[in-house]
Amino acid sequence: MAFMDETPDWLSQVVMSPPGAIVVDVSAAPSHGWRVLKSIKGHPKTRDLPVLFCSLSPDGGSVLEFDYLTKPIEVAELTRALDQQWLAPDTEHDVKRVLVVDDDPDTLDMHMRIVQAHSPSHRVLAARNGLEALDILQRERVDLVLLDLIMPELDGFGVLEAMREREATRQLPVIVLTGQVLTEREMARLNRGVATVLSKGLFSLEETLAHVDTALARSRKISGEAQCLVRQAMAYIHTHYSEPISRTDLARHVALSDDHLTFCFRKELGVTPIAYLNRYRVNQAKQLLADPGKSITEVALEVGFSDSGYFGRVFRREVGLSPEAYRQA
């Protein structure tokens, strides 16, 4: 870890001279370890390297072999990683039934395996569209739904409306996982019965699983009114991310104080409003970087960064690579 801290271009050196394995010390800064792991697994020339997480303590040390896969991924690759690392017996928790709904087969399989690997005692059910989801909900007892919004025949909004009409599913917690740009009106439609709204690509595996645990426990960390205001601020970010936005702007938009908005964001999503904004901007930038005709400065301006140098620092912190290195990879 010291080598990586002292050598900003450590990933390029690893690419040029790949080691047999990489050991990452996460004792002092676990979040930094996740970023390092994400960089390694996100590069085509280093993604297959075994990674060891090392945590040292006064009582001794421990090493955990781990794997992290970034989207898009191959189903076979995800299967191999989960089968090798995470299929451990779990008898401490009650059996929960989790329904995963997504029309994309790869995403559906990935989300199912993540939930199953997190707690092998859980039973995971799959639906490839909204109609299949409703059929399962009529036949099976379900404790949690992971729901995509954009699907043919019956979308996620239709599933939610049908669930609200039935007493048996009205109070069922739902985590919405979507790549859609949600407006304030659409966010308002999700305020009833939806435990969490997570934009695809913005949250780590660890953060997503923490939201799953919270939803299964049916534990709400803030009031329903505060949750609605957080989602209103999220929708504002989704539609105005390319414009200059400050924490004060967001707070004023939802009629909260700056500090209280930050408190509510942390409780609801685990990140601050500005951290969420930066993640959203970086996620948009990753798509724009696929166009070789756009310069790094143009991409930065298009996603709301007036300073390309600051954009580069934020991008590297979130992705583990500079924008130029990400484009080349």
LUMKEKE-916867 format. One record per residue (C-alpha): x, y, z; residue in three letters; residue number from 0. Coordinates in pm, 1 decimal, m for minus. Example, Ala and Ser with C-alpha at 12.3 -4.5 7.8 and 13.67 -1.06 7.14 Angstrom:
# LUMKEKE-916867
1230.0|m450.0|780.0|ALA|0
1367.0|m106.0|714.0|SER|1
//
This chain:
# LUMKEKE-916867
0.0|0.0|0.0|MET|0
287.7|236.3|77.4|ALA|1
425.0|174.3|m271.6|PHE|2
92.4|276.5|m424.2|MET|3
61.7|588.0|m208.8|ASP|4
411.5|703.1|m299.0|GLU|5
384.1|616.3|m669.3|THR|6
88.3|786.6|m839.7|PRO|7
144.5|588.1|m1160.6|ASP|8
153.2|250.8|m983.3|TRP|9
m104.3|89.3|m1212.1|LEU|10
105.2|156.3|m1523.5|SER|11
403.0|m12.0|m1354.9|GLN|12
187.4|m312.8|m1265.0|VAL|13
63.7|m333.0|m1626.9|VAL|14
419.6|m319.7|m1762.0|MET|15
547.2|m583.5|m1519.2|SER|16
254.1|m791.8|m1389.1|PRO|17
327.5|m969.7|m1057.9|PRO|18
205.5|m1314.8|m962.7|GLY|19
m28.5|m1162.3|m704.5|ALA|20
m101.6|m828.4|m538.2|ILE|21
m127.6|m772.5|m162.3|VAL|22
m319.9|m462.1|m48.7|VAL|23
m294.3|m343.9|312.1|ASP|24
m639.2|m218.5|415.7|VAL|25
m569.3|m172.6|786.0|SER|26
m562.8|206.5|781.0|ALA|27
m793.1|291.3|489.2|ALA|28
m1034.7|20.1|370.5|PRO|29
m1200.1|258.4|121.7|SER|30
m863.5|317.9|m46.4|HIS|31
m823.7|m57.6|m75.9|GLY|32
m1156.2|m81.4|m259.2|TRP|33
m1041.9|186.4|m506.5|ARG|34
m713.7|2.6|m567.3|VAL|35
m900.2|m324.6|m620.4|LEU|36
m1143.3|m157.8|m859.2|LYS|37
m852.4|m16.8|m1064.0|SER|38
m683.5|m356.9|m1086.5|ILE|39
m1000.7|m539.0|m1189.9|LYS|40
m1103.4|m260.9|m1427.4|GLY|41
m789.6|m287.5|m1642.4|HIS|42
m791.7|m561.6|m1909.4|PRO|43
m425.5|m649.7|m1848.3|LYS|44
m452.9|m683.8|m1470.0|THR|45
m811.4|m802.1|m1411.2|ARG|46
m709.3|m1168.5|m1378.1|ASP|47
m437.8|m1107.5|m1118.0|LEU|48
m518.5|m1259.2|m776.5|PRO|49
m560.6|m989.4|m511.1|VAL|50
m505.8|m1038.4|m139.2|LEU|51
m648.6|m797.1|115.3|PHE|52
m425.0|m779.4|421.9|CYS|53
m543.9|m635.2|753.5|SER|54
m286.9|m606.2|1030.1|LEU|55
m377.1|m561.6|1397.2|SER|56
m194.5|m568.4|1732.9|PRO|57
m319.4|m924.2|1786.2|ASP|58
m184.0|m1046.3|1456.9|GLY|59
m292.8|m1020.7|1097.3|GLY|60
m532.1|m1164.8|848.1|SER|61
m534.6|m1204.1|472.0|VAL|62
m850.4|m1236.3|264.9|LEU|63
m845.8|m1339.3|m99.2|GLU|64
m1098.7|m1128.7|m280.5|PHE|65
m1228.0|m1048.6|m626.0|ASP|66
m1418.9|m754.2|m766.1|TYR|67
m1578.2|m734.1|m1108.6|LEU|68
m1673.4|m413.9|m1282.5|THR|69
m1953.4|m382.2|m1534.1|LYS|70
m1985.5|m476.8|m1812.7|PRO|71
m1867.7|m827.7|m1727.4|ILE|72
m1900.9|m1176.3|m1864.1|GLU|73
m2138.3|m1404.7|m1675.0|VAL|74
m1878.1|m1684.2|m1675.0|ALA|75
m1624.0|m1449.8|m1512.9|GLU|76
m1866.8|m1352.2|m1237.3|LEU|77
m1965.6|m1713.8|m1184.3|THR|78
m1603.5|m1819.2|m1143.4|ARG|79
m1523.9|m1541.8|m895.7|ALA|80
m1827.2|m1601.1|m676.6|LEU|81
m1796.8|m1978.6|m683.1|ASP|82
m1431.9|m1955.7|m578.0|GLN|83
m1458.3|m1692.1|m308.7|GLN|84
m1801.9|m1650.4|m154.0|TRP|85
m1994.7|m1974.4|m132.8|LEU|86
m1959.8|m2027.1|240.2|ALA|87
m2234.3|m2180.5|454.3|PRO|88
m2447.1|m1942.5|657.9|ASP|89
m2673.9|m2076.1|929.0|THR|90
m2692.5|m1768.5|1150.8|GLU|91
m2969.2|m1586.5|968.8|HIS|92
m3329.9|m1663.7|890.3|ASP|93
m3401.5|m1766.4|534.4|VAL|94
m3512.6|m1463.3|332.0|LYS|95
m3663.3|m1469.9|m14.8|ARG|96
m3529.0|m1202.5|m249.6|VAL|97
m3685.9|m1142.4|m591.1|LEU|98
m3452.2|m993.8|m855.0|VAL|99
m3622.5|m836.6|m1158.5|VAL|100
m3429.4|m729.7|m1469.2|ASP|101
m3479.8|m785.2|m1841.1|ASP|102
m3105.2|m797.1|m1913.5|ASP|103
m2990.8|m1159.8|m1859.4|PRO|104
m2634.5|m1067.5|m1756.3|ASP|105
m2749.1|m805.5|m1505.5|THR|106
m3015.0|m1040.3|m1369.7|LEU|107
m2760.0|m1316.9|m1316.7|ASP|108
m2509.1|m1078.4|m1159.0|MET|109
m2757.6|m937.3|m907.3|HIS|110
m2884.5|m1284.4|m819.3|MET|111
m2534.5|m1412.5|m750.9|ARG|112
m2438.6|m1106.3|m548.1|ILE|113
m2738.5|m1155.3|m319.5|VAL|114
m2686.7|m1531.2|m295.2|GLN|115
m2315.9|m1492.0|m224.9|ALA|116
m2382.1|m1230.3|41.4|HIS|117
m2589.7|m1480.9|237.0|SER|118
m2611.3|m1833.1|93.5|PRO|119
m2904.6|m1912.6|321.6|SER|120
m3123.3|m1667.9|129.3|HIS|121
m3343.8|m1798.7|m149.8|ARG|122
m3312.6|m1586.9|m464.4|VAL|123
m3592.9|m1574.8|m721.9|LEU|124
m3559.2|m1434.0|m1074.1|ALA|125
m3800.9|m1252.6|m1304.7|ALA|126
m3708.1|m1139.8|m1656.6|ARG|127
m3981.5|m878.7|m1681.2|ASN|128
m4256.3|m711.6|m1482.7|GLY|129
m4524.6|m965.5|m1566.2|LEU|130
m4307.4|m1254.3|m1444.1|GLU|131
m4238.1|m1058.0|m1126.4|ALA|132
m4608.1|m1014.6|m1049.0|LEU|133
m4672.2|m1382.2|m1116.7|ASP|134
m4401.1|m1480.6|m867.7|ILE|135
m4531.5|m1233.4|m610.3|LEU|136
m4875.1|m1396.4|m630.8|GLN|137
m4735.4|m1747.4|m579.4|ARG|138
m4441.0|m1695.9|m343.5|GLU|139
m4369.9|m1522.6|m14.5|ARG|140
m4105.5|m1259.9|m84.0|VAL|141
m3913.7|m1046.6|168.2|ASP|142
m3740.1|m802.2|m68.3|LEU|143
m3754.9|m702.3|m436.6|VAL|144
m3456.1|m573.7|m637.8|LEU|145
m3626.9|m401.2|m928.8|LEU|146
m3510.7|m258.4|m1261.0|ASP|147
m3730.7|20.8|m1400.7|LEU|148
m3682.9|m5.3|m1777.5|ILE|149
m3836.2|m330.7|m1903.0|MET|150
m4061.0|m431.2|m2194.2|PRO|151
m4430.2|m518.2|m2155.4|GLU|152
m4454.5|m396.0|m1794.7|LEU|153
m4189.7|m161.9|m1654.0|ASP|154
m4082.1|m119.6|m1293.9|GLY|155
m4330.4|159.4|m1229.6|PHE|156
m4609.5|m74.3|m1338.6|GLY|157
m4482.4|m344.7|m1104.4|VAL|158
m4480.2|m98.5|m813.4|LEU|159
m4833.9|19.4|m887.6|GLU|160
m4960.4|m340.5|m903.5|ALA|161
m4782.5|m420.5|m574.7|MET|162
m4950.8|m126.0|m403.4|ARG|163
m5293.4|m248.8|m510.6|GLU|164
m5246.1|m583.4|m331.7|ARG|165
m5250.1|m590.3|47.1|GLU|166
m5001.3|m880.3|55.2|ALA|167
m4733.2|m681.5|m131.9|THR|168
m4819.5|m323.7|m34.1|ARG|169
m4561.9|m306.9|247.1|GLN|170
m4294.4|m518.1|74.7|LEU|171
m3958.2|m332.3|64.7|PRO|172
m3819.5|m261.7|m282.1|VAL|173
m3471.6|m155.2|m391.0|ILE|174
m3477.2|11.7|m731.1|VAL|175
m3158.0|m40.2|m934.5|LEU|176
m3172.3|175.8|m1244.8|THR|177
m2955.9|333.6|m1509.6|GLY|178
m3238.9|567.4|m1605.2|GLN|179
m3218.2|944.2|m1553.6|VAL|180
m3498.0|996.1|m1302.8|LEU|181
m3688.9|1323.3|m1296.3|THR|182
m3844.4|1469.2|m982.0|GLU|183
m4185.7|1348.0|m1099.0|ARG|184
m4053.3|993.8|m1143.3|GLU|185
m3878.7|1006.6|m806.8|MET|186
m4210.0|1109.4|m650.2|ALA|187
m4368.7|796.2|m799.3|ARG|188
m4106.9|589.8|m615.0|LEU|189
m4164.5|745.1|m274.4|ASN|190
m4430.6|497.2|m169.1|ARG|191
m4304.6|148.8|m92.4|GLY|192
m3951.0|187.7|m227.9|VAL|193
m3683.4|137.3|35.4|ALA|194
m3387.5|265.7|m168.9|THR|195
m3314.7|407.8|m512.8|VAL|196
m2965.5|318.4|m638.8|LEU|197
m2834.5|440.5|m973.1|SER|198
m2642.5|167.5|m1153.2|LYS|199
m2268.7|224.0|m1154.6|GLY|200
m2264.1|469.7|m862.5|LEU|201
m2237.4|233.9|m565.3|PHE|202
m1978.5|m27.0|m475.2|SER|203
m2060.2|m388.9|m406.0|LEU|204
m2010.0|m326.0|m33.1|GLU|205
m2247.6|m26.7|m35.5|GLU|206
m2513.7|m213.3|m234.2|THR|207
m2508.1|m507.7|6.5|LEU|208
m2540.4|m269.6|302.4|ALA|209
m2859.5|m132.3|144.1|HIS|210
m2987.7|m488.1|96.0|VAL|211
m2929.8|m561.2|465.3|ASP|212
m3109.1|m242.9|569.0|THR|213
m3406.7|m320.5|344.8|ALA|214
m3434.7|m678.7|470.0|LEU|215
m3427.1|m553.6|827.5|ALA|216
m3696.0|m300.8|733.7|ARG|217
m3501.8|m38.6|923.5|SER|218
m3550.2|317.1|803.7|ARG|219
m3276.3|558.8|909.0|LYS|220
m3463.9|880.6|831.9|ILE|221
m3828.3|982.9|819.5|SER|222
m4039.1|929.4|510.6|GLY|223
m4055.0|1304.0|452.6|GLU|224
m3676.6|1339.4|469.6|ALA|225
m3637.7|1041.6|234.4|GLN|226
m3864.9|1214.2|m18.2|CYS|227
m3652.0|1530.8|1.2|LEU|228
m3331.3|1333.0|m55.2|VAL|229
m3483.4|1175.0|m364.9|ARG|230
m3597.1|1515.8|m485.2|GLN|231
m3237.0|1635.4|m453.6|ALA|232
m3112.7|1322.1|m635.5|MET|233
m3351.2|1393.6|m924.4|ALA|234
m3227.4|1753.1|m937.6|TYR|235
m2872.3|1620.6|m972.6|ILE|236
m2979.0|1376.1|m1247.3|HIS|237
m3125.9|1654.8|m1460.8|THR|238
m2885.3|1941.6|m1377.4|HIS|239
m2549.9|1764.9|m1327.1|TYR|240
m2394.1|1948.0|m1624.8|SER|241
m2461.1|2284.5|m1459.2|GLU|242
m2276.0|2443.7|m1165.0|PRO|243
m2432.4|2293.8|m849.5|ILE|244
m2331.3|2361.7|m489.7|SER|245
m2448.8|2199.4|m169.2|ARG|246
m2632.9|2523.4|m93.3|THR|247
m2812.6|2506.2|m429.6|ASP|248
m2936.2|2154.2|m352.8|LEU|249
m3040.0|2246.3|0.5|ALA|250
m3229.3|2552.3|m120.3|ARG|251
m3406.4|2345.1|m387.2|HIS|252
m3553.5|2108.7|m126.3|VAL|253
m3593.9|2375.3|145.3|ALA|254
m3347.6|2225.5|393.2|LEU|255
m3038.2|2364.9|560.9|SER|256
m2704.6|2261.8|410.3|ASP|257
m2604.5|2054.7|713.0|ASP|258
m2939.0|1879.5|747.0|HIS|259
m2940.9|1784.3|377.7|LEU|260
m2592.4|1634.0|417.6|THR|261
m2705.9|1445.2|728.7|PHE|262
m3007.8|1301.9|542.5|CYS|263
m2798.3|1205.0|238.3|PHE|264
m2548.5|1020.9|457.8|ARG|265
m2825.1|833.1|637.1|LYS|266
m3014.3|743.2|317.7|GLU|267
m2728.2|673.5|72.2|LEU|268
m2410.5|659.6|277.7|GLY|269
m2250.8|950.6|88.5|VAL|270
m2269.8|1331.0|95.0|THR|271
m2467.0|1526.5|m168.8|PRO|272
m2146.8|1646.7|m337.4|ILE|273
m1998.0|1295.8|m337.9|ALA|274
m2316.0|1169.0|m505.5|TYR|275
m2298.5|1454.5|m758.0|LEU|276
m1934.8|1376.3|m839.7|ASN|277
m2007.9|1004.6|m879.2|ARG|278
m2296.2|1081.7|m1112.6|TYR|279
m2081.7|1317.4|m1320.3|ARG|280
m1798.8|1064.1|m1340.7|VAL|281
m2043.4|794.2|m1448.7|ASN|282
m2163.3|1018.0|m1732.8|GLN|283
m1803.4|1102.7|m1823.1|ALA|284
m1713.2|733.5|m1857.8|LYS|285
m1969.9|705.5|m2136.5|GLN|286
m1849.3|1023.5|m2311.7|LEU|287
m1486.8|908.9|m2301.8|LEU|288
m1579.3|633.7|m2546.2|ALA|289
m1595.8|907.1|m2812.9|ASP|290
m1235.2|970.8|m2927.6|PRO|291
m1347.1|1294.2|m3090.3|GLY|292
m1402.1|1461.0|m2752.2|LYS|293
m1105.4|1598.8|m2561.9|SER|294
m1070.8|1542.9|m2187.6|ILE|295
m1145.1|1912.2|m2131.7|THR|296
m1460.9|1890.8|m2343.8|GLU|297
m1579.6|1586.1|m2149.8|VAL|298
m1510.3|1762.5|m1819.5|ALA|299
m1711.5|2068.3|m1924.1|LEU|300
m1996.4|1857.1|m2058.9|GLU|301
m2047.5|1680.2|m1725.0|VAL|302
m2025.4|1993.4|m1512.9|GLY|303
m1656.7|2036.5|m1421.6|PHE|304
m1526.2|2384.3|m1505.4|SER|305
m1169.9|2280.0|m1412.6|ASP|306
m1031.5|1984.6|m1611.1|SER|307
m756.1|1935.2|m1351.9|GLY|308
m1011.2|1893.3|m1073.2|TYR|309
m1213.4|1663.0|m1300.2|PHE|310
m904.1|1446.5|m1348.1|GLY|311
m844.7|1420.4|m972.6|ARG|312
m1208.7|1332.0|m898.6|VAL|313
m1216.3|1079.7|m1184.3|PHE|314
m896.8|909.4|m1064.5|ARG|315
m1028.3|894.8|m706.7|ARG|316
m1355.2|731.4|m815.0|GLU|317
m1229.5|504.7|m1094.4|VAL|318
m866.2|443.5|m1004.2|GLY|319
m742.8|564.6|m1344.2|LEU|320
m696.4|903.4|m1506.1|SER|321
m954.9|991.4|m1775.2|PRO|322
m691.8|939.0|m2047.3|GLU|323
m584.2|601.7|m1907.0|ALA|324
m948.6|494.7|m1878.3|TYR|325
m1007.8|593.4|m2242.5|ARG|326
m706.5|390.0|m2357.6|GLN|327
m808.7|88.9|m2151.4|ALA|328
//
